[in-house]
């Protein structure tokens, strides 16, 4: 049965030894990954009523870019040992490449470079692309607050067995939400029941918050000035993605950021709002 949500599965890792067989065995030795998503299908639910075309919402597009970030991590990797290939990295770093790709899904220059109306073929108007990007940032403080809530809930949930029962876990989430967030969870709601990462990440959900901080730094310092040009993409592949978990993430990120002259941590950077500045200060390199 197909899983809900979206995920990437590595089918074949990218080790030096395996990729060296390409000349002898053809493409069978190249890395391979599978994207499993639940997106609209042609003439299915969510499609255009008149044409039957499968159309993605901006949120669905962001999800697709996120999973492509994981897939690139798996496909670009060239490590000596299979165990360190691709996404086999420390939890704190696993989501950085994927969250970085979300910034491309929100960037007006990227969107207008390829997005077309599905019937007329007209390019996405620049003012709409900018409005989509601005709307994403309008509530960035609330998104950070929500991510912090889930991170703290995950840590406390796995720290004491007394929180294991459905009633106790719900009470814990409600307490943390009331104490720490501007929009507490409504009574009777159990949103954690659908959060599968609480099981698979098990006390490491904070890594999403880390990923948002680190990817924002990489985006602003390396990609924002020219997201579709320059050498940032090539450096990202050579410096970070191809090493998988074989190198210390801190060392890779420091090397990547050192190649950029744009300072994303400057308090005077008008491209950052207060919530983004706070997010940048969350993790030190």
C-alpha positions, 0 to 999 in steps of 0.5 A, spaced: 500 500 500 502 506 498 504 511 504 501 517 505 505 524 505 511 524 501 518 521 501 524 519 498 527 512 498 534 510 496 534 504 491 542 504 489 547 508 493 552 512 490 559 509 492 566 510 488 566 503 487 559 502 484 559 508 479 566 506 477 562 500 474 558 504 469 563 504 463 562 496 464 555 495 466 552 502 463 547 506 467 545 500 472 551 502 476 549 509 477 545 511 483 538 511 483 532 514 488 525 513 488 520 519 489 513 517 492 508 523 493 501 523 493 500 529 488 494 530 483 493 525 477 491 527 470 483 527 470 483 525 478 482 528 484 484 535 484 485 536 477 482 542 472 475 540 471 475 543 464 481 540 461 483 534 466 490 537 467 493 535 474 495 542 477 499 543 483 498 548 489 504 552 491 504 548 497 504 541 493 510 544 489 514 546 495 513 539 497 515 536 491 521 541 491 523 538 498 523 531 496 527 533 490 532 535 495 533 529 498 533 525 491 539 530 489 542 528 495 542 521 494 543 521 486 549 526 487 553 522 492 560 519 491 562 516 497 567 510 499 563 506 503 555 505 502 553 506 509 555 514 508 552 515 501 547 520 500 542 521 505 545 517 510 547 523 515 546 525 522 539 527 523 541 534 524 543 535 517 538 530 513 533 535 512 538 541 510 538 539 502 531 538 502 529 545 506 534 549 501 530 546 495 524 549 498 527 556 497 527 555 490 520 553 490 518 560 493 523 564 489 520 569 484 526 568 479 525 561 479 518 561 478 517 565 472 523 562 469 519 555 468 511 556 470 506 557 465 499 557 464 496 550 463 492 552 457 494 559 454 502 557 455 503 564 458 508 565 463 507 566 470 506 574 471 512 577 475 507 580 480 504 574 482 510 570 483 512 576 488 506 575 491 506 568 492 513 569 495 511 574 500 505 570 502 510 565 504 514 569 509 508 573 512 507 568 517 514 565 518 514 567 525 508 563 527 512 557 522 518 557 527 514 557 533 510 551 531 516 548 529 519 549 536 513 547 539 513 540 535 521 539 537 520 541 544 514 536 544 518 530 541 523 531 546 519 531 552 515 525 549 521 521 548 524 523 555 519 520 559 514 513 559 509 517 562 507 521 556 506 514 552 498 514 553 494 518 548 491 522 553 498 523 557 501 525 550 495 530 548 495 533 555 503 534 554 502 537 547 496 542 550 500 544 555 506 546 551 502 549 546 498 554 551 505 556 554 509 557 548 505 559 542 501 565 540 495 560 537 494 554 542 491 548 540 484 547 540 481 543 546 479 536 543 484 536 537 490 531 537 494 533 531 500 529 533 496 523 531 498 524 524 505 526 525 509 520 523 515 523 524 514 523 531 516 515 531 521 515 525 525 521 528 524 519 535 526 525 539 530 528 533 524 532 530 528 539 532 533 537 526 527 540 522 528 547 526 536 546 525 535 545 517 531 551 516 536 555 520 542 552 516 538 552 509 536 559 510 543 561 511 546 557 505 540 560 501 541 568 502 549 567 502 550 563 496 543 562 492 539 568 493 543 573 489 543 569 482 539 562 484 539 560 477 546 562 475 553 562 478 557 557 481 553 556 487 549 550 485 556 546 482 559 548 489 553 545 493 554 539 489 562 538 490 562 541 497 556 538 500 552 533 497 557 528 494 560 527 500 553 524 504 555 523 511 562 521 510 564 528 512 562 533 518 556 537 516 559 543 519 566 543 515 562 542 509 557 548 510 563 552 513 567 551 506 560 552 502 559 559 506 566 561 505 565 561 498 560 567 498 561 574 499 554 575 501 553 576 509 546 573 511 547 574 518 548 582 518 542 585 522 542 590 517 540 586 511 533 588 508 532 582 505 531 578 512 525 579 517 525 579 524 523 572 524 528 570 519 534 573 523 532 570 529 532 563 525 539 564 523 542 565 530 539 558 532 545 554 530 552 556 530 557 554 525 
